[in-house]
Amino acid sequence: MIPVMEPPTDSRSTASAPPPTTGHVTLMDRHRAATRSVWVSVVVNFFLSTAQIIVGFFAHSQALIADGIHTLSDLFADFIVLGANKISRAGADEDHPYGHARFETAASLALGLLLLIVGVGMLWAAAHKLVDPSSIPQVHHLALWAALITLVSKEGLFRYMLAIAKRVNSTMLIANAWHARADAASSLVVAIGIGGNLMGYTFLDPLAAALVGFMICRTGGKFAWDAMARLTDRGMTPAETEAVRATFAATPGVKDVHDLKTRYMGDEVLIDAHLLVDNWLSVSEGHYIAAHARRRVLASHRALDALVHIDPEDDQSGEQLAELPPREKILACLYSHLGDVSPQAQPPVLIHYLHRTVDLDIFIGETDIDGTSADVLRRVQESLPSLRQAIPMLGRVQVWRSQESEVRD
């Protein structure tokens, strides 16, 4: 008996993609915030470093001069951030098909290493002072006021930059803000050292310098390690990954989600996922489900892009298709068993590669030539035994007969 060709129906209700999350920070917002905060830092650091070096020279404070030189390193860091911010804003090109967002991560790595160098330098200087406290010269009271003003300015700059960095959720700006805090900490060391020098307690300078140097090394190491992890394709946290999985799974038409992988691209992530759908779906409907699922994830999570692969069956146990014959071989075998059939009368075939077998849907339509479809139908039915011998992995074979209607514009 020849089954009547009817399209399958799906009674499941559809749901629209969730609206974009409120307060979503765009890439342009992040770049504008970075440019504004960094230029404020450049101006503040320029005037502070100039004042520190001049006052330190006339007040005979080597510590204040050193702190001024340290402030100059902040200018270097600021220009690193400005350069990375400009480069990362560039779109995808032939050399960087995913864009340039990782230049921000590279800048975070550079800032972390810079903090490490500064911290190690402070530890080294503190060690020398502890060995020879007499090397600390007598300074003028003006140096203490300069150190205190620098400390307040640096702490204010840190809080300003950190607030902007958290608002736009930029790891690069957070790293740069903490670099300002490190400079404020060094100014605190200078203030304590100068105050101790004026009071006769010279050991306070190297002791405080060693403590803050250790803190700066710890902060720089954390930023450098985090940036290195992102540059080597570290993924999202398990909780964040499960949230992405739940968004995929909630998409109508998706039966399961597996092989979900993420990796950072700057402060956003690239997502790869395999979605299991019903195996009777058409290619176009599978593509529709994949596109719908991708839109939902991009709207609900901080993802730069999502690559979705559609599976008609669970392939987690390994590749199941390598031993199955391709379409060309199947059609050549089928048409050869049908015998002398005109190319116009050769029936179209829908092939399903499922469960390590090959299933066929053969469509026979009415033609203008009387008796042609009936003849093709008879030949298909007679050739099935020999066809199964020629294709041992042949599974279900269904023959569909329909009345075709011609539609003209």
Secondary structure as GFF3:
##gff-version 3
##sequence-region A 1 409
A	DSSP	alpha_helix	27	58	.	.	.	ID=ss1
A	DSSP	alpha_helix	62	88	.	.	.	ID=ss2
A	DSSP	alpha_helix	102	131	.	.	.	ID=ss3
A	DSSP	three_ten_helix	133	135	.	.	.	ID=ss4
A	DSSP	alpha_helix	141	168	.	.	.	ID=ss5
A	DSSP	alpha_helix	171	199	.	.	.	ID=ss6
A	DSSP	alpha_helix	204	231	.	.	.	ID=ss7
A	DSSP	alpha_helix	238	249	.	.	.	ID=ss8
A	DSSP	beta_strand	256	265	.	.	.	ID=ss9
A	DSSP	beta_strand	268	276	.	.	.	ID=ss10
A	DSSP	alpha_helix	283	300	.	.	.	ID=ss11
A	DSSP	beta_strand	303	311	.	.	.	ID=ss12
A	DSSP	alpha_helix	327	338	.	.	.	ID=ss13
A	DSSP	three_ten_helix	343	345	.	.	.	ID=ss14
A	DSSP	beta_strand	349	354	.	.	.	ID=ss15
A	DSSP	beta_strand	357	365	.	.	.	ID=ss16
A	DSSP	alpha_helix	372	390	.	.	.	ID=ss17
A	DSSP	beta_strand	394	402	.	.	.	ID=ss18
###
